[in-house]
Amino acid sequence: MPHGSAGMIRYSDHQQGHGDEFHRQACQYDLEGTIAKRRDKPYRPGRGADWLKVKCLSRDALVIVGFTEPERSGRGSGAALLGYYNPRGQLG
């Protein structure tokens, strides 16, 4: 893919030692976030502990765990029951 603003993913040259500044600038452009890799580890495709995705927006990922019964009509579903994963990875 050519460099520029076309497409959903934008490539930048490696940024060493300026990660915080680089991330702040990405957020100023309303990008979703940045991805970083440990420089002391070799490149391996796919997800892993050597990669870190840092989002600009502070949003929670919620999990639909069920629905309540409808209150009035008896048809469809009531409210969605949501859960989330805490920092220890436990569904709460």
PAZAPA-4460 file (N, C-alpha, C; in steps of 0.05 Angstrom, whole numbers, plus 32768, in hexadecimal, padded with zeros to 4 digits):
% residues 92
    n_x    n_y    n_z   ca_x   ca_y   ca_z    c_x    c_y    c_z   seq   type   mol
   8011   7FE8   8000   8000   8000   8000   8012   8019   8000     1      M     A
   800D   802C   7FEF   801D   8044   7FEF   8019   8054   8008     2      P     A
   802D   8064   800F   802A   8076   8027   8016   808B   8021     3      H     A
   800B   8097   8035   7FF7   80AC   8032   7FDF   80A6   8043     4      G     A
   7FC9   80B4   803D   7FB1   80B2   804E   7F9D   809D   8044     5      S     A
   7FA3   8090   802E   7F90   807C   8023   7F90   8063   8034     6      A     A
   7F78   8058   8039   7F76   803F   8048   7F72   8042   8065     7      G     A
   7F6C   802C   8072   7F66   802C   808F   7F7F   802B   80A0     8      M     A
   7F93   801D   8096   7FAC   8019   80A5   7FC1   802B   8099     9      I     A
   7FCF   803A   80AA   7FE4   804C   80A0   7FFF   8043   80AC    10      R     A
   8013   8040   809B   802D   8038   80A4   803E   8050   80AA    11      Y     A
   804E   804E   80BF   8062   8063   80C4   807D   8055   80C8    12      S     A
   8092   8064   80C4   80AC   8059   80C9   80AF   8053   80E7    13      D     A
   80C2   8043   80EE   80C7   803B   810A   80CB   8054   811B    14      H     A
   80C0   8054   8132   80C3   806A   8145   80CF   805F   815E    15      Q     A
   80E8   8066   8164   80F5   805C   817C   80FB   8073   818F    16      Q     A
   80F2   806F   81A8   80F7   8083   81BC   80E3   809B   81BD    17      G     A
   80D0   809B   81AB   80BC   80B1   81AA   80A0   80A6   81AA    18      H     A
   809B   808F   81B6   8082   8081   81B5   806B   8092   81C0    19      G     A
   806F   809E   81D7   8059   80AE   81E3   8051   80C6   81D1    20      D     A
   8065   80D4   81C6   8060   80EA   81B5   8053   80E1   819B    21      E     A
   805C   80CB   8190   8051   80C0   8177   8033   80B9   817B    22      F     A
   802E   80AC   8192   8012   80A4   8198   8000   80BC   819C    23      H     A
   8009   80D0   81AA   7FF9   80E9   81AE   7FF2   80F5   8192    24      R     A
   8006   80F6   8180   8001   8102   8166   7FED   80F1   8156    25      Q     A
   7FEF   80D7   8158   7FDB   80C6   814A   7FBF   80CB   8154    26      A     A
   7FBC   80CF   816E   7FA2   80D5   817A   7F98   80F0   8172    27      C     A
   7FA9   8103   816E   7FA1   811E   8165   7F95   811C   8149    28      Q     A
   7F9D   8109   8139   7F92   8105   811E   7F79   80F2   811E    29      Y     A
   7F6E   80ED   8136   7F57   80DC   813A   7F5B   80C0   812F    30      D     A
   7F73   80B6   8131   7F78   809A   812A   7F6F   8088   8141    31      L     A
   7F6B   806F   813C   7F62   805D   8151   7F78   8059   8166    32      E     A
   7F90   8058   815D   7FA6   8054   8170   7FC0   804C   8161    33      G     A
   7FD2   8041   8170   7FEC   8039   8165   7FF2   801C   816D    34      T     A
   8004   8010   815F   800D   7FF5   8165   802B   7FF6   8169    35      I     A
   8034   7FE9   817E   8051   7FE9   8184   805A   7FCC   8188    36      A     A
   8074   7FC7   8182   8080   7FAD   8185   8099   7FB0   8195    37      K     A
   809E   7F9D   81A6   80B7   7F9D   81B6   80CF   7F9B   81A3    38      R     A
   80E0   7FAE   81A4   80F7   7FAE   8191   810C   7F99   8197    39      R     A
   810B   7F8E   81AF   811F   7F7A   81B6   8115   7F5E   81AE    40      D     A
   80FE   7F5C   81A1   80F3   7F42   8198   80F2   7F42   817A    41      K     A
   80F5   7F2A   816E   80F3   7F28   8151   80D6   7F2B   8147    42      P     A
   80D3   7F33   812E   80B9   7F35   8122   80AD   7F19   811F    43      Y     A
   8094   7F16   8129   8084   7EFE   8124   8068   7F07   811D    44      R     A
   805D   7EFD   8107   8042   7F06   80FF   802D   7EFC   8113    45      P     A
   8017   7F0A   8114   8001   7F02   8125   8002   7F10   8140    46      G     A
   7FEF   7F09   8151   7FED   7F16   816B   8001   7F08   817E    47      R     A
   800A   7F17   8191   801C   7F0B   81A5   8023   7F20   81BA    48      G     A
   8032   7F17   81CF   8039   7F29   81E5   804E   7F3E   81DD    49      A     A
   805B   7F3B   81C6   806F   7F4E   81BD   8062   7F67   81B0    50      D     A
   8048   7F65   81AA   803A   7F7B   819D   8028   7F89   81B1    51      W     A
   8024   7FA3   81AE   8013   7FB2   81C0   8002   7FC5   81AF    52      L     A
   7FE8   7FC4   81B2   7FD5   7FD6   81A5   7FCD   7FEB   81B9    53      K     A
   7FD2   8005   81B3   7FCC   801B   81C5   7FB6   802C   81B8    54      V     A
   7F9E   802B   81C3   7F88   803A   81B8   7F88   8057   81C1    55      K     A
   7F7E   8068   81AF   7F7B   8085   81B6   7F62   808A   81C7    56      C     A
   7F4C   807D   81BF   7F33   8081   81CE   7F31   806D   81E5    57      L     A
   7F27   8077   81FB   7F24   8066   8212   7F08   805A   8211    58      S     A
   7F06   8042   8205   7EED   8034   8203   7EEF   8019   820F    59      R     A
   7EDA   800F   821A   7EDA   7FF4   8225   7ECD   7FE1   8211    60      D     A
   7ED7   7FC9   8210   7ECA   7FB4   8200   7EB8   7FA5   8213    61      A     A
   7E9E   7FA4   820C   7E8A   7F97   821D   7E81   7F7D   820F    62      L     A
   7E79   7F6A   8220   7E71   7F50   8217   7E53   7F4D   821D    63      V     A
   7E43   7F45   820A   7E27   7F40   820F   7E25   7F24   821B    64      I     A
   7E1B   7F23   8234   7E1A   7F09   8242   7DFE   7EFE   8245    65      V     A
   7DEA   7F0E   823C   7DCF   7F05   823E   7DBB   7F1B   823A    66      G     A
   7DA1   7F15   823D   7D8C   7F28   823A   7D77   7F23   8250    67      F     A
   7D69   7F38   8257   7D53   7F34   826A   7D3A   7F2F   825B    68      T     A
   7D26   7F26   8268   7D0B   7F22   825C   7CFF   7F3D   8256    69      E     A
   7CF0   7F40   8241   7CE3   7F59   823C   7CCE   7F60   8251    70      P     A
   7CCC   7F79   8258   7CBA   7F81   826E   7C9D   7F82   8266    71      E     A
   7C96   7F8C   824F   7C7A   7F91   8249   7C6F   7F7F   8234    72      R     A
   7C7A   7F7E   821C   7C6C   7F71   8206   7C6F   7F52   8207    73      S     A
   7C84   7F49   8215   7C88   7F2C   8215   7C96   7F22   81FC    74      G     A
   7C9C   7F34   81EA   7CA9   7F2C   81D1   7CC5   7F38   81D0    75      R     A
   7CD6   7F2A   81C1   7CF2   7F35   81BE   7D02   7F30   81D7    76      G     A
   7D13   7F43   81DD   7D24   7F41   81F5   7D23   7F5B   8204    77      S     A
   7D2B   7F5B   821D   7D2C   7F73   822D   7D47   7F80   822A    78      G     A
   7D53   7F85   8240   7D6D   7F93   8240   7D84   7F7F   823B    79      A     A
   7D99   7F89   822F   7DB1   7F79   822C   7DC1   7F79   8246    80      A     A
   7DCB   7F62   824E   7DDC   7F60   8265   7DF9   7F5F   825C    81      L     A
   7E09   7F73   8266   7E24   7F76   825C   7E38   7F6F   8271    82      L     A
   7E4F   7F65   8269   7E66   7F60   827A   7E7F   7F6C   826E    83      G     A
   7E94   7F6D   827D   7EAE   7F77   8272   7EC4   7F67   8280    84      Y     A
   7EDB   7F68   8273   7EF2   7F5B   827F   7F02   7F6F   828F    85      Y     A
   7F08   7F68   82A8   7F18   7F7A   82B9   7F35   7F77   82B2    86      N     A
   7F47   7F87   82BE   7F63   7F85   82B7   7F70   7F6A   82BB    87      P     A
   7F64   7F59   82CC   7F6F   7F3E   82D1   7F64   7F2A   82BC    88      R     A
   7F53   7F34   82AA   7F48   7F22   8295   7F30   7F13   829E    89      G     A
   7F24   7F1A   82B4   7F0C   7F0C   82BE   7EF3   7F1B   82B5    90      Q     A
   7EDF   7F0C   82AC   7EC6   7F18   82A4   7EB7   7F21   82BC    91      L     A
   7EAF   7F3B   82BC   7EA1   7F46   82D4   7E87   7F52   82CC    92      G     A
***
